[in-house]
C-alpha cells in the first residue's frame, strides 16, 4: 500500500514474467526493469526533495486543475487576492499557505509555522509534499511543477513564487479592472454625504457653479 502511494502498482505474476521473458531476448538492452508505474504519482513524490536526472526525461500528464468558468466563483484564495490591496497580497498568500501546510502536517495553529523554516525540517515527507502541491493547485487554479517544494522549500519562498510567477497575470488583470472602475466613477459621486448637509441656497449656488452660471 505504501508503494502504491508512490505510484508503484502490483502486476499479475504471469504478465510480469512474460514481459521479462520477452525483453531477455533483446541483447541491446543493458538493464531491464518491468514494473507498473503511475508516473504522475511517482515523479512528484521523488522530485519533492531534489531533482532526479532520469525523471526529468519522463513526461507525465499534468494534474487536471479546472479554472473557474465564466460566471462561476473563483477559489477563496483568488477572491481574497482580488479584493486585497496590492501591498497586502503577499500576506494573503502567506496566510493561505500556512493553513494548507498546517493541514498537511496535522497542526492546529497555522500561525505557529515559521515562514522561513524548511518544510521538510518541520516533518513534511515526500507524500505530504505531493498533497500540499495539490492543495495549492486548487487554490491558484493552476498546475504547479512536481519540483515545487524542492525549488521553494519554505512558506515565504512559495508565496513569492505564486505571486510573481503563477498569479502575476491574474493579479495584473485585477489591478487593471480596478483602475478602469475608478476611472468610470463620476466625479463627486462620493460627495453624497457632504451634499446632504448643505442648505437649499448652498445647493443652488453649487449647481450654478457646476453649470457655469453666475
Secondary structure, DSSP 8 states (H G I E B T S, - for coil): -HHHHTTEE---HHHHHHHHHHHHT-TT-S-----EE-HHHHHHHHSSSS--TTGGG------------TTS---HHHHHHHHS-GGGHHHHHHHHHHHHHHHHHT-S-GGGS-TTS-TGGGT--HHHHHHHHHHHHHHHTS---TTHHHHS-SHHHHHHHIIIIISHHHHHHHHHHHHHHHHHS-TTTT-HHHHTTS-HHHHHHHHHHHTT--
